[in-house]
Amino acid sequence: FIQIGDPKQLPPQINSHHLARYNFATSMMQWLMTGLPFVSLGRQGRMLPEIRVLLSDIYPDLEDNTAVVSELIACDCIPKSVFWWTHQHEQQSEGTSFVNRGEAAMAAQIVRYLLVQ
């Protein structure tokens, strides 16, 4: 059978030491690949090269499909394809997870800006 996925995805968070002993903290793709032959993606064509470079620590052998990525167009309404932001919005705990409504509002504002460009 054929499975497509990312074995380096974030694994599930296990809050039980008992379950962790049974490899429940292993991602599904890592678990499925144990002992089976697999092929990894060698060339990508979905992101600009300057974005792919950020992932080189995780995917050191990943290369750009130059014929495809050379046709990708960066947004000309923002100066760089990659940028980092900082803010003072605090995240709040909600049950077993966290939420940051201020950060979500900032992300929504960027999306709205990009949509009208």
Residue pairs with C-beta under 8 A, 6 or more apart in sequence:
3 29
3 32
5 28
5 29
5 32
6 27
6 29
7 27
7 29
7 30
7 33
7 38
8 27
8 58
8 59
9 27
9 29
10 27
11 25
11 26
11 27
11 30
12 24
12 25
12 27
13 25
14 20
14 24
14 25
15 96
16 24
19 25
23 31
40 61
41 59
41 62
42 61
42 62
42 63
43 62
43 63
43 64
43 65
44 52
44 62
44 63
44 64
44 65
44 69
45 64
45 65
45 67
45 68
45 69
47 69
47 72
48 69
48 72
48 74
48 81
49 64
49 69
50 80
50 81
50 82
51 81
51 82
52 62
52 64
54 82
55 62
56 62
74 81
75 81
75 114
75 117
77 113
77 114
77 117
78 114
85 106
87 102
87 103
87 106
88 102
89 100
89 101
89 102
89 103
89 106
90 100
90 102
91 98
91 99
91 100
91 103
92 98
92 99
92 100
92 101
